[in-house]
Amino acid sequence: MPNHHLHAPLRPSQTPSSSSQSFTAKLLLLLTILPLSLAALAFVLQWRGGVTDPTTRWAPPGSNQLFPGMETSPVSAVSHSSSSDCINLGRSSSPSFPYYHDWKFDYGNEFFTISLFTKEIVHDWVYNILFTVIMISFKLEIEICITTSTSAGLEQILPWMFYHKVIGVSTFFLFVEGKAASPNVTKVLESITGVKVIYRTKELEEQQAKSVSAASISITLSYIVYLLSYLSILYIGFGIFSRIWNETWLSSFFYKPCNYELFVKQSLNMEMAIVMARDAGMDWIIHLDTDELIHPAGAREYSLRQLLLDVPGNVDMVIFPNYESSVERDDIKEPFTEVSMFKRNYDHLPKDTYFGMYKESTRGNPNYFLTYGNGKSAARIQDHLRPNGAHRWHNYMKSPNEIKLEEAAVLHYTYAKFSDLTSRRDRCGCKPTREDVKRCFMLEFDRSAFIIASTATEEEMMNWYREHIVWGDKELKMKLLRKGILTRIYAPMAIIQGLRESDVFSSVIASAPSALSKEKFFLSIDSSNSSRAVASESLPSRKLGRNRNQATGRKVLDAEIDSFQEAAIPPLSPPGRDDDHSIGEAR
């Protein structure tokens, strides 16, 4: 009988599972190679030979001046030379700032020229794949937007805005009131690419105050409305209502003046900005005031885009600790270009240094920082995102996964000008008493500054300003600089000064059209409201509030959804000396 074992195969036959794994591996390899091949094909099809000389890319428009060696042919016109050429070396025919040419931020024409050229050669199905691959490659450059609520003028808004354009912000949602809402300001802002101006007027406040009365809805229906958070938030984009009024996380700030009212306004505006950011295809959203600059330290090329591009995909929120301006003179007019010294945040200092130098750092002021110390944050645009006060973001359906940056920061130029004392006083109608200021201001230094600005003479105010805000003691400055409490930061100053010297701001103002779109803005709100049947009543309030009897309705809703809510985070002072012991125990 033959021995069949001698003829047995040397290797086992492939099982169905191994065959499936082999097929999957080949498929993945094919899917990897195909896009790369198509991208290479697109490049070959659009390449006309030669490359753009990077030194000519930023040449001023209409300029015929080239650097030596940049002539297009050996017979280039170098035929004359005169003393007048020396004058031309000293000045350009048109000032140019070499960050973004003409500030158009528009790659569309070049991209679609390539696309149409490609479509004439390849089949439609190949073109569609190429288009998808190229668009994905463009999407690697993430889109960042900033939202702010401001009453400042162009002298503050334009440097703030174009600085952030330089570091990678593409879109701005500006909620304007006061001086910022005046025709001379808004016509300039509306002419800038990537800027959306929302007029923070009584009409908008009434639209945000509209809400479905929780008292007239059953508990079950309220719960369903809450769970369908994305659908309800969409209504905000059409100016119908804000769901914040039916929730408790911000309710402790309602019906209070001054800083509390501003805090509520900012939260309502952030809620609207989330919807607008989603519609605009943004990836990240940041809330900043116009006296704050992002300082992307540690990022390649000083790029905020690169900084956020390096954030892991599972991170929902990035916290920027804030540094506070430390002015060295009492006559500063333009803080962004005149202030270079900042006090570092508690989170960026060794704890022993922070508490060991606490007394010298505060100089008799109530806290380490004059104002807040809990930073600002960037949130990834995603479903169920909501503001959590002016400093943080939250999510209706989960606790956001957050990280705190170790180098990057927000630079807060607070009380950097002497006039900041009186301007804050003029925006608040509280009585200058210790009891009354507590209901108007959240932070102790703001309370003291308001009382001084309301009761002291000009000379007394200046003396107080020099004593509490201006850093005039050179020995103390050097000591704190050596310890790392104080630090010098020059990048924002250099960038904004470069923008100004390149006439970026003046050219934007000069080229602004005279036509305004404020009327169109209100018409869009009216038309969106009239096209929808909304079972709600308008309850206008000068203080952004509604009738207090609706608080009962809110409590009914809160009973069902309390587990998802987290109280809004207000501006908080850094740890004080009394916190040293408790922090040590926690460690």
C-alpha positions as CSV (number, residue, x, y, z in Angstrom):
1,M,0.0,0.0,0.0
2,P,1.5,3.4,-0.9
3,N,2.4,5.7,1.8
4,H,0.4,8.8,1.2
5,H,2.2,10.7,3.9
6,L,5.3,10.8,1.7
7,H,3.4,12.8,-0.9
8,A,1.8,15.2,1.5
9,P,2.3,18.9,0.6
10,L,5.3,20.6,2.2
11,R,3.1,23.6,3.3
12,P,-0.6,23.7,4.4
13,S,-3.2,24.8,1.9
14,Q,-4.5,28.3,2.3
15,T,-7.5,28.7,4.5
16,P,-10.4,31.0,3.6
17,S,-9.3,33.5,6.4
18,S,-5.7,33.8,5.1
19,S,-7.0,34.2,1.5
20,S,-9.3,37.0,2.8
21,Q,-6.4,38.7,4.6
22,S,-4.3,38.5,1.4
23,F,-7.0,40.1,-0.6
24,T,-7.5,42.9,1.9
25,A,-3.8,43.7,1.9
26,K,-3.7,43.9,-1.9
27,L,-6.8,46.1,-1.8
28,L,-5.2,48.5,0.7
29,L,-2.1,48.6,-1.4
30,L,-4.1,49.4,-4.5
31,L,-6.0,52.2,-2.7
32,T,-2.7,53.7,-1.5
33,I,-1.0,53.6,-4.8
34,L,-4.0,54.8,-6.9
35,P,-4.3,58.3,-5.3
36,L,-0.6,58.9,-5.4
37,S,-0.5,57.9,-9.0
38,L,-3.4,60.2,-9.9
39,A,-1.8,63.1,-8.0
40,A,1.4,62.5,-9.9
41,L,-0.5,62.4,-13.2
42,A,-2.3,65.7,-12.3
43,F,1.1,67.3,-11.6
44,V,2.5,66.2,-14.9
45,L,-0.5,67.4,-16.8
46,Q,-0.5,70.9,-15.4
47,W,3.3,71.4,-15.3
48,R,4.4,73.7,-18.1
49,G,8.2,73.5,-17.4
50,G,10.2,75.6,-15.1
51,V,9.4,76.6,-11.5
52,T,8.4,79.9,-9.9
53,D,11.3,81.8,-8.4
54,P,10.3,82.3,-4.8
55,T,12.1,85.7,-4.8
56,T,9.8,87.0,-7.5
57,R,6.6,85.7,-5.9
58,W,6.4,88.6,-3.5
59,A,7.5,91.3,-5.9
60,P,5.3,94.4,-5.5
61,P,2.5,94.6,-8.1
62,G,3.6,96.4,-11.3
63,S,7.2,96.5,-10.1
64,N,9.9,96.0,-12.8
65,Q,12.7,95.9,-10.3
66,L,14.5,92.6,-9.9
67,F,17.4,91.5,-7.8
68,P,20.8,91.1,-9.5
69,G,20.9,87.8,-11.4
70,M,17.1,87.6,-11.9
71,E,17.1,88.9,-15.5
72,T,15.0,86.8,-17.8
73,S,17.7,86.6,-20.6
74,P,21.4,87.4,-21.0
75,V,20.4,90.4,-23.0
76,S,18.3,92.0,-20.3
77,A,18.2,95.7,-20.0
78,V,21.1,96.5,-17.7
79,S,22.2,99.1,-20.3
80,H,22.0,102.2,-18.1
81,S,23.2,103.1,-14.7
82,S,22.9,106.4,-13.0
83,S,22.9,108.0,-9.6
84,S,19.1,107.8,-9.7
85,D,19.3,104.0,-9.3
86,C,20.6,104.5,-5.8
87,I,17.4,106.3,-4.9
88,N,15.3,103.4,-6.2
89,L,17.2,101.0,-4.0
90,G,16.1,102.9,-1.0
91,R,12.4,102.8,-1.7
92,S,9.9,100.5,-3.4
93,S,7.4,101.6,-5.9
94,S,4.8,99.9,-3.8
95,P,5.3,98.7,-0.2
96,S,5.0,95.0,0.2
97,F,4.8,92.8,3.3
98,P,6.2,89.3,2.4
99,Y,3.7,87.1,4.2
100,Y,0.6,86.8,2.0
101,H,0.7,88.6,-1.3
102,D,-2.1,91.2,-1.6
103,W,-3.9,89.5,1.4
104,K,-6.3,87.8,-1.0
105,F,-5.9,84.3,0.4
106,D,-7.3,83.0,-2.8
107,Y,-5.8,79.9,-4.5
108,G,-9.1,79.3,-6.4
109,N,-8.2,80.7,-9.9
110,E,-4.9,78.8,-10.2
111,F,-6.5,75.6,-8.9
112,F,-9.5,75.6,-11.1
113,T,-7.3,76.6,-14.2
114,I,-5.4,73.4,-13.5
115,S,-8.6,71.4,-13.0
116,L,-10.2,72.6,-16.3
117,F,-6.9,71.9,-18.2
118,T,-6.9,68.4,-16.8
119,K,-10.5,67.7,-17.6
120,E,-9.9,68.4,-21.3
121,I,-7.4,65.6,-21.5
122,V,-8.7,62.8,-19.2
123,H,-12.0,61.0,-18.9
124,D,-14.7,62.4,-16.5
125,W,-14.3,59.6,-14.0
126,V,-10.6,60.1,-13.8
127,Y,-11.1,63.9,-13.4
128,N,-13.6,63.3,-10.6
129,I,-11.1,61.2,-8.7
130,L,-8.3,63.7,-9.3
131,F,-10.6,66.5,-8.1
132,T,-11.3,64.6,-4.9
133,V,-7.7,63.8,-4.2
134,I,-6.6,67.4,-4.8
135,M,-9.3,68.8,-2.6
136,I,-8.3,66.4,0.2
137,S,-4.7,67.7,-0.2
138,F,-5.9,71.2,0.2
139,K,-7.9,70.2,3.3
140,L,-4.6,69.3,5.0
141,E,-4.4,73.1,5.5
142,I,-6.9,73.3,8.3
143,E,-9.4,76.2,8.5
144,I,-9.4,78.3,11.7
145,C,-11.8,81.0,12.6
146,I,-11.9,83.5,15.4
147,T,-15.1,85.0,16.9
148,T,-15.2,88.2,18.9
149,S,-17.6,90.7,20.4
150,T,-16.2,94.2,20.1
151,S,-16.9,97.9,20.3
152,A,-13.3,98.9,19.4
153,G,-12.3,101.1,16.5
154,L,-10.2,100.3,13.4
155,E,-7.0,101.3,15.1
156,Q,-7.3,98.3,17.3
157,I,-9.3,95.8,15.2
158,L,-7.1,96.0,12.0
159,P,-3.8,95.2,13.6
160,W,-5.4,92.4,15.7
161,M,-7.1,90.9,12.6
162,F,-4.2,91.0,10.2
163,Y,-1.8,89.7,12.8
164,H,-4.0,86.6,13.1
165,K,-4.2,86.3,9.3
166,V,-0.4,86.2,9.2
167,I,-0.3,83.2,11.7
168,G,-3.0,81.3,9.8
169,V,-6.5,82.4,10.7
170,S,-8.7,82.6,7.6
171,T,-12.2,83.7,8.9
172,F,-13.4,86.2,11.5
173,F,-17.0,86.5,12.9
174,L,-17.2,90.0,14.3
175,F,-20.1,90.9,16.6
176,V,-20.0,94.6,16.6
177,E,-21.6,97.4,18.6
178,G,-20.7,100.9,19.6
179,K,-17.8,102.4,17.7
180,A,-17.2,99.1,15.9
181,A,-20.7,99.3,14.4
182,S,-20.3,102.8,13.0
183,P,-20.5,103.1,9.2
184,N,-16.9,104.3,8.8
185,V,-15.7,101.1,10.6
186,T,-18.0,98.5,9.2
187,K,-17.5,99.5,5.6
188,V,-13.8,98.7,6.0
189,L,-14.4,95.5,7.9
190,E,-16.9,94.2,5.4
191,S,-14.5,94.8,2.5
192,I,-11.9,92.4,4.0
193,T,-11.8,88.8,2.7
194,G,-12.9,86.3,5.2
195,V,-14.7,88.7,7.6
196,K,-18.3,88.4,8.5
197,V,-19.8,91.4,10.4
198,I,-22.8,90.8,12.7
199,Y,-24.4,93.9,14.1
200,R,-24.9,93.5,17.8
201,T,-28.0,95.7,18.0
202,K,-31.4,95.6,19.8
203,E,-32.9,93.7,16.9
204,L,-30.3,90.9,17.2
205,E,-30.7,90.7,20.9
206,E,-34.4,90.3,20.5
207,Q,-33.9,87.5,18.0
208,Q,-31.5,85.7,20.4
209,A,-34.0,86.2,23.3
210,K,-36.7,84.4,21.4
211,S,-37.3,80.9,22.7
212,V,-39.8,78.2,22.9
213,S,-41.5,78.6,26.3
214,A,-40.5,75.5,28.3
215,A,-43.6,76.1,30.5
216,S,-45.9,75.3,27.5
217,I,-44.1,72.1,26.5
218,S,-44.4,68.7,28.2
219,I,-41.4,67.2,29.9
220,T,-41.1,64.5,27.4
221,L,-41.1,66.9,24.4
222,S,-38.5,69.1,26.1
223,Y,-36.3,66.1,26.6
224,I,-36.6,65.2,22.9
225,V,-35.8,68.7,21.9
226,Y,-32.8,68.6,24.1
227,L,-31.5,65.4,22.6
228,L,-32.0,66.7,19.1
229,S,-29.4,69.4,20.0
230,Y,-27.9,69.8,16.6
231,L,-31.3,70.5,15.0
232,S,-32.2,73.0,17.6
233,I,-28.9,74.8,17.3
234,L,-29.5,75.1,13.6
235,Y,-32.3,77.5,14.4
236,I,-29.8,79.9,15.8
237,G,-28.2,80.4,12.4
238,F,-31.5,81.8,11.2
239,G,-31.9,84.1,14.2
240,I,-34.9,82.3,15.6
241,F,-33.9,81.5,19.2
242,S,-31.0,80.6,21.5
243,R,-31.4,77.5,23.5
244,I,-29.1,79.0,26.2
245,W,-32.1,80.7,27.8
246,N,-33.7,77.4,28.5
247,E,-30.6,76.0,30.3
248,T,-28.9,76.5,33.6
249,W,-25.2,76.5,32.9
250,L,-25.2,80.2,32.2
251,S,-28.2,81.2,34.3
252,S,-26.2,82.5,37.3
253,F,-24.9,85.4,35.0
254,F,-28.4,86.5,33.8
255,Y,-30.0,89.7,34.9
256,K,-26.8,91.3,36.1
257,P,-25.0,94.4,34.7
258,C,-21.6,95.3,33.3
259,N,-19.2,92.4,33.1
260,Y,-21.9,89.8,33.7
261,E,-24.0,91.2,30.8
262,L,-20.9,91.2,28.6
263,F,-20.2,87.5,29.6
264,V,-23.8,86.5,28.5
265,K,-23.5,88.5,25.2
266,Q,-20.2,86.8,24.4
267,S,-21.7,83.3,25.1
268,L,-24.7,84.0,22.9
269,N,-22.5,85.3,20.1
270,M,-20.2,82.2,20.4
271,E,-23.3,80.0,20.1
272,M,-24.2,81.8,16.8
273,A,-20.6,81.7,15.6
274,I,-20.5,77.9,16.0
275,V,-23.3,77.5,13.4
276,M,-21.7,80.0,11.1
277,A,-18.3,78.3,11.4
278,R,-19.8,74.9,10.5
279,D,-21.5,76.4,7.5
280,A,-18.2,78.0,6.4
281,G,-16.4,74.7,6.6
282,M,-14.2,75.6,9.6
283,D,-12.2,73.0,11.5
284,W,-11.4,75.1,14.6
285,I,-13.0,78.0,16.4
286,I,-11.4,80.4,18.9
287,H,-13.0,83.1,21.0
288,L,-10.8,86.1,21.6
289,D,-11.2,89.7,22.6
290,T,-9.6,92.4,20.4
291,D,-7.0,93.1,23.2
292,E,-5.7,89.5,22.9
293,L,-3.2,87.9,20.5
294,I,-2.5,84.2,20.0
295,H,1.2,83.5,20.5
296,P,1.9,80.1,18.8
297,A,5.3,79.6,20.5
298,G,6.8,76.2,19.7
299,A,5.0,75.8,16.4
300,R,7.0,75.6,13.2
301,E,7.1,78.9,11.2
302,Y,5.2,80.6,14.1
303,S,2.1,79.1,12.5
304,L,-1.2,78.6,14.4
305,R,-2.3,76.3,11.6
306,Q,0.7,74.1,12.1
307,L,0.1,74.1,15.8
308,L,-3.4,72.9,15.5
309,L,-2.6,70.5,12.7
310,D,-0.2,68.7,15.1
311,V,-3.0,68.2,17.7
312,P,-4.1,64.5,18.0
313,G,-7.4,63.7,16.3
314,N,-9.0,62.7,19.5
315,V,-8.5,66.1,21.2
316,D,-11.6,68.3,21.2
317,M,-10.3,71.4,22.9
318,V,-6.9,73.1,23.1
319,I,-6.2,75.5,26.0
320,F,-3.9,78.4,25.6
321,P,-2.7,79.7,29.0
322,N,-2.7,83.5,29.0
323,Y,0.2,85.9,29.6
324,E,-0.5,89.4,30.8
325,S,1.0,92.6,29.4
326,S,3.4,94.3,31.8
327,V,3.7,97.9,30.6
328,E,6.8,100.0,31.3
329,R,5.4,103.4,30.5
330,D,2.3,105.4,31.3
331,D,2.0,107.0,27.8
332,I,1.4,103.9,25.6
333,K,-0.8,104.5,22.6
334,E,-0.5,101.3,20.6
335,P,0.0,98.4,22.9
336,F,0.6,95.8,20.1
337,T,3.7,97.6,19.0
338,E,4.9,99.2,22.2
339,V,4.6,96.4,24.7
340,S,7.1,93.5,24.7
341,M,7.2,92.4,28.4
342,F,4.6,89.9,29.7
343,K,4.0,88.1,32.9
344,R,3.9,84.3,32.4
345,N,1.1,82.1,33.4
346,Y,1.1,79.9,36.5
347,D,0.8,76.9,34.2
348,H,4.1,77.7,32.5
349,L,6.1,78.3,35.7
350,P,7.7,75.9,38.3
351,K,5.4,76.0,41.3
352,D,8.3,76.9,43.7
353,T,9.1,79.9,41.5
354,Y,5.5,81.0,41.3
355,F,4.8,80.9,45.0
356,G,8.3,81.9,46.0
357,M,8.1,85.2,44.0
358,Y,4.4,85.8,44.5
359,K,4.7,88.9,46.7
360,E,7.1,90.6,44.4
361,S,5.0,89.7,41.4
362,T,1.8,91.1,42.7
363,R,3.2,94.4,43.9
364,G,0.3,94.9,46.3
365,N,-2.4,94.1,43.8
366,P,-5.2,91.6,44.7
367,N,-3.9,88.8,42.6
368,Y,-0.9,87.6,40.5
369,F,-2.6,88.8,37.3
370,L,-4.6,92.0,37.2
371,T,-7.5,90.3,35.5
372,Y,-8.2,86.7,34.5
373,G,-5.7,83.8,34.6
374,N,-7.5,80.8,33.1
375,G,-6.6,81.4,29.5
376,K,-8.6,80.9,26.3
377,S,-9.3,77.9,24.2
378,A,-9.7,76.6,20.7
379,A,-12.4,74.0,20.0
380,R,-12.7,71.5,17.1
381,I,-15.9,72.1,15.2
382,Q,-18.1,69.0,15.7
383,D,-21.7,68.0,16.6
384,H,-23.2,69.3,19.8
385,L,-20.5,71.9,20.4
386,R,-21.5,74.8,22.6
387,P,-19.8,77.6,24.5
388,N,-19.0,77.3,28.1
389,G,-18.5,80.9,28.9
390,A,-16.0,83.2,27.1
391,H,-13.0,81.0,28.1
392,R,-14.0,77.5,27.3
393,W,-16.1,75.3,25.1
394,H,-18.2,72.2,26.0
395,N,-20.3,69.5,24.3
396,Y,-23.9,68.6,25.0
397,M,-23.3,64.9,24.6
398,K,-19.8,64.4,26.2
399,S,-17.0,65.8,28.2
400,P,-14.5,67.3,25.8
401,N,-11.0,65.7,25.7
402,E,-8.8,68.7,26.2
403,I,-5.0,69.4,26.3
404,K,-3.1,72.4,27.7
405,L,-0.3,73.8,25.6
406,E,3.1,74.0,27.2
407,E,4.6,76.8,25.1
408,A,1.9,78.6,23.1
409,A,-0.2,81.3,24.9
410,V,-2.7,84.1,24.6
411,L,-1.1,87.5,25.1
412,H,-3.6,89.7,27.0
413,Y,-3.0,93.4,26.7
414,T,-5.0,94.5,29.8
415,Y,-5.0,98.0,31.1
416,A,-2.1,98.7,28.7
417,K,-3.2,102.3,28.1
418,F,-4.1,104.8,30.7
419,S,-7.3,105.5,28.9
420,D,-8.4,101.9,29.6
421,L,-9.3,103.1,33.1
422,T,-11.9,105.6,32.0
423,S,-13.2,103.6,29.0
424,R,-14.2,100.7,31.3
425,R,-15.8,103.2,33.7
426,D,-17.8,104.8,30.8
427,R,-19.2,101.4,29.8
428,C,-20.7,100.6,33.2
429,G,-23.4,102.5,35.2
430,C,-22.7,100.9,38.6
431,K,-22.3,103.0,41.7
432,P,-18.6,103.3,42.8
433,T,-19.1,101.6,46.1
434,R,-17.6,98.4,47.4
435,E,-21.0,96.7,47.6
436,D,-22.3,97.8,44.2
437,V,-19.2,96.9,42.2
438,K,-19.5,93.3,43.4
439,R,-22.6,92.8,41.4
440,C,-21.0,94.5,38.3
441,F,-17.5,93.0,38.1
442,M,-16.2,89.5,38.7
443,L,-12.6,90.2,39.5
444,E,-11.2,92.3,42.4
445,F,-8.8,94.5,40.4
446,D,-11.6,95.5,38.0
447,R,-13.6,96.6,41.0
448,S,-10.8,98.7,42.4
449,A,-10.0,100.3,39.0
450,F,-13.7,101.2,38.5
451,I,-13.9,102.9,41.9
452,I,-10.7,104.9,41.2
453,A,-11.8,105.9,37.7
454,S,-15.2,107.1,39.1
455,T,-14.0,109.0,42.2
456,A,-10.4,110.2,41.7
457,T,-9.1,113.2,39.9
458,E,-7.0,112.9,36.7
459,E,-3.8,113.3,38.7
460,E,-4.8,110.8,41.4
461,M,-5.8,108.3,38.6
462,M,-2.4,108.6,37.0
463,N,-0.6,108.1,40.3
464,W,-2.7,105.0,41.0
465,Y,-2.0,103.7,37.4
466,R,1.8,104.1,37.9
467,E,1.7,102.4,41.2
468,H,-0.4,99.4,40.3
469,I,0.1,98.8,36.6
470,V,3.3,100.4,35.3
471,W,6.5,98.5,35.9
472,G,8.9,101.3,36.7
473,D,11.3,99.5,39.1
474,K,14.2,98.4,36.9
475,E,15.8,96.2,39.6
476,L,12.5,94.3,40.3
477,K,12.0,93.9,36.5
478,M,15.4,92.4,36.1
479,K,15.0,90.1,39.0
480,L,11.6,88.7,37.7
481,L,13.0,88.4,34.2
482,R,15.9,86.3,35.5
483,K,13.4,84.1,37.5
484,G,11.2,83.6,34.4
485,I,8.2,85.4,36.0
486,L,8.5,88.1,33.3
487,T,9.5,87.4,29.7
488,R,10.1,89.3,26.5
489,I,8.1,88.5,23.4
490,Y,8.8,90.4,20.2
491,A,7.2,88.4,17.4
492,P,3.7,90.1,17.5
493,M,5.4,93.5,17.8
494,A,7.6,92.8,14.7
495,I,4.7,91.4,12.6
496,I,2.3,94.2,13.3
497,Q,5.0,96.9,12.8
498,G,5.9,95.3,9.5
499,L,2.2,95.3,8.5
500,R,2.0,99.0,9.4
501,E,5.2,100.0,7.5
502,S,3.9,98.1,4.5
503,D,0.8,100.3,4.5
504,V,-1.5,97.2,4.8
505,F,-3.9,99.0,7.2
506,S,-4.0,102.3,5.3
507,S,-4.5,100.5,2.0
508,V,-7.4,98.5,3.4
509,I,-9.1,101.6,4.7
510,A,-8.5,103.5,1.4
511,S,-9.9,100.7,-0.8
512,A,-13.1,100.1,1.3
513,P,-16.3,100.7,-0.7
514,S,-18.8,103.3,0.5
515,A,-21.8,100.9,0.3
516,L,-22.8,99.2,3.5
517,S,-24.6,95.9,4.0
518,K,-26.2,96.6,7.4
519,E,-29.6,96.9,5.8
520,K,-29.1,93.6,4.0
521,F,-28.2,92.0,7.3
522,F,-31.5,93.0,8.9
523,L,-33.4,92.0,5.8
524,S,-31.9,88.5,5.9
525,I,-33.0,88.1,9.5
526,D,-36.5,89.3,8.7
527,S,-36.9,87.1,5.7
528,S,-35.6,84.0,7.5
529,N,-38.1,84.6,10.3
530,S,-41.1,85.3,8.1
531,S,-40.4,82.1,6.0
532,R,-40.8,79.9,9.0
533,A,-43.7,79.4,11.4
534,V,-42.2,79.8,14.8
535,A,-44.3,79.2,17.9
536,S,-42.5,81.7,20.1
537,E,-43.0,85.2,21.3
538,S,-40.6,88.0,21.2
539,L,-39.5,89.2,24.7
540,P,-37.2,92.1,24.1
541,S,-35.0,93.2,27.0
542,R,-32.3,95.8,27.2
543,K,-30.3,93.5,29.4
544,L,-30.6,90.4,27.3
545,G,-33.0,88.9,29.7
546,R,-36.5,87.5,29.6
547,N,-39.4,87.5,32.1
548,R,-38.3,85.8,35.3
549,N,-41.4,83.6,35.4
550,Q,-39.9,81.6,32.6
551,A,-37.3,80.4,35.1
552,T,-39.9,77.8,36.2
553,G,-40.0,76.4,32.7
554,R,-36.3,76.1,32.7
555,K,-36.3,74.1,35.9
556,V,-38.7,71.6,34.4
557,L,-36.4,71.1,31.5
558,D,-33.3,71.0,33.8
559,A,-34.8,68.0,35.8
560,E,-34.5,65.9,32.7
561,I,-31.1,67.0,31.3
562,D,-29.0,68.1,34.3
563,S,-26.5,65.3,33.8
564,F,-25.3,66.8,30.6
565,Q,-24.8,70.4,31.9
566,E,-21.7,72.0,33.3
567,A,-21.7,75.5,34.7
568,A,-20.1,78.2,32.6
569,I,-16.4,78.9,33.4
570,P,-16.1,82.7,34.3
571,P,-12.8,84.7,34.2
572,L,-10.8,83.3,37.1
573,S,-7.8,84.7,38.9
574,P,-4.6,82.6,39.1
575,P,-3.8,80.7,42.4
576,G,-3.0,83.0,45.4
577,R,-0.5,82.4,48.2
578,D,-3.2,80.7,50.2
579,D,-3.5,78.1,47.5
580,D,0.1,77.0,47.9
581,H,-0.6,74.7,50.8
582,S,-3.6,73.0,49.2
583,I,-1.7,72.5,45.9
584,G,1.2,71.0,47.8
585,E,-1.1,68.5,49.5
586,A,-2.8,67.6,46.2
587,R,0.6,66.8,44.8
